[in-house]
Amino acid sequence: MRSTYLVTYDISSPRRLQKVYKCMCGFGSHIQFSVFLCDLTPKDKIRMVKQLADLIEKKQDQVLLIHLGPANEKTPNRIDSIGRPYIPTGSTYVV
């Protein structure tokens, strides 16, 4: 069963930041700077966490995974926006 995660990161090195961004593009939708929305199976999550752990400097960088619930419970209120509206891309990513 897929779950939806909001993944955010704070990476101190521009080079590592680019690598983390490229990694995350394979797992979800880029919705803001350093923020991705990902629908992941448990296996996908494990693979993503391992790839990210290999890319970051653990004493300087931080990645947060925020569980938003089962992916099949999509509701229009899952993401609220102030300012420009958030428009989902509708893209599906398979790694």
N, C-alpha and C positions, 0 to 999 in steps of 0.2 A: 504494500500500500504506500502510495506517495504522500509525503508531507510537504507543506510549504514552509520555506525558511526565508527570512530576511537576513542577508549576509552583508555585513559592513566591515570595512577594514581601514586601519590607520597604519600606513607603511612609511618608514622614515627615509628610505632610499628611493630615488626616482627609478633606478634600474629594477629594484625588487618590486616596486609599485607596478611597473609595466608588466612584469612577469605574472604578478598576482592577477592583474586585470585580464591578461590573455587566458590564464587558467580559468578564471570565473566565467569568461564568455562561453566556455564549453559546458557550463552547468546551469545557467539561468539567464534572465533578462536584466540588462544593465538599466537601472531606473534613475540613478543619480550618480554624481561623483562618488566612487568608492562604495556604492550600494547596489546589490543585486537581489532579485526575487527569484527563488529557485524552488521548483517542484522536484523532490528527490525521493528515490526509494532508499531504504536503509543502506543498501549496497553503494548507491551513488554517494550518499552522505559520507560513508567511510572513505571512499575513494577521493572525494573532494577534500576532506580533512587531511588525509595523508599527503596529497599533492601540495596543499597550502602549507602544511607543517614543514615540508621539504624546501619551500621557497622563502619562508620568512625568517627573520632573525628574532628568535623568541624573546630576547631581552629588550628589544627596541620596538618591535612591531606588535600589532594586535588585530585579530580577526574575531568578530562576534557573529554567532549564529543564533538567530531569534526564531524559535519555533512558533509558527502561526496556526498550526493545526493541520488536519487532513487536507490534501490538495483537492479532493472531490467536493469539498464544502465551499466552493467559490461563491462569494457574495459581493455585490457591488460596493459594500461598505468596508471591505477588507483594507483598502488604502484610501485615506482621506487626504485631500490636498488643499493647501492654502496658496493662493497665487495661481500660477499656470496649472491647468488640470493635468492629472496623471492619466495617460491613455495607455492601456496595456497593449503590448505589441502583438499578443496572440501567438507568438512564436513558441515552438516546442523544440527543446534541445535534447539530443540524445548523444551520450558520450560513449 
